[in-house]
Amino acid sequence: MDDPNRERLHPVYPPEHSSISKSPTTPFQRWARFIEVLSIGAIIGVLVFCAVMFAGFWENDQGVWHLISAFFLCFGAGLLAYGPLISIFMGARSARGSGPTRRRSLLTTLLVLPWTGLAGLWVPLGGNWVLSALFIWVLSLIFLFWAALNWHGARARSHSVTKE
């Protein structure tokens, strides 16, 4: 069945030339992979929390319009949390292929700082709010370290380009 006159087909973009490697090789790529996994875990946690809040409305309200309103309330307010996390995930994913940039560093910082301050407002409420605030602070510190790593890497890369 193999015709010798027929031209062999080759992939247009071979996988070995992919900009995103399968296994991280540099410390920066390992950090990027860690940030990806961490942000995906946080996104899943936020979506589960939104679903639990919606389930509470589902138990009490049986009207269709009330449930639609509750859905948009729960998942729309949750967008304030999982929206920045999705952006940080996408930034870490592109960083594995393209390297550090200052723009990514600034974006991560601007998305994380409001949550750091908001978590500080939860501490006086006591109870589980303190645990939530502590979790957000730890997550924020890791993301801010990632932003600093991006900034430093972009600065080092720009200095190496100017010296050549």
C-alpha positions, 0 to 999 in steps of 0.5 A, a space after each residue: 500500500 505504500 506508494 514510492 511516488 507518494 510524498 511523505 507528509 511531515 508535521 508543519 510544526 514538529 513537537 520538538 520545536 514547541 515553545 512550551 517544553 514538557 518538562 521544566 529544565 531551568 529553575 525559572 521554568 520549574 517555578 512557572 510550573 509550580 505557579 501553574 499548579 498552585 493557581 489551578 488548585 486555587 481556581 478549583 477551590 474558588 469554584 468549589 466554594 462558589 458551588 457550595 454557596 450556590 447549593 445553599 441558595 438552591 436549598 432555600 429558593 425553588 423559583 427559576 429566576 431566583 436560582 438564576 440570580 443566585 447563580 450569577 451572584 455566586 459565580 459572578 462574585 467568585 469571578 473576582 477571585 478566579 479571574 485573577 487566578 486564571 490570568 496568573 495561570 496564563 502568565 505562568 504558562 506563557 512564561 515557561 515558553 517565552 521567559 520572564 517579562 516585566 509586564 507579567 510581573 506588574 500584572 501579577 502584582 496588581 492582581 494580587 495586592 488587592 486580595 492581600 489587603 482584603 484578607 487583612 480586613 477579614 482578621 478581626 472577624 475571627 474564626 474561619 475568616 482568620 484561616 482564610 486570610 492566612 491562606 490568602 496571605 501565603 498564596 499572595 506571598 508566593 505569587 508576589 515572589 513569582 512577580 519578583 522573580 519575573 522582574 529580576 529575570 527580565 532585568 537580567 535578560 535585558 542587561 545581557 542583551 545590552 552587553 552583547 
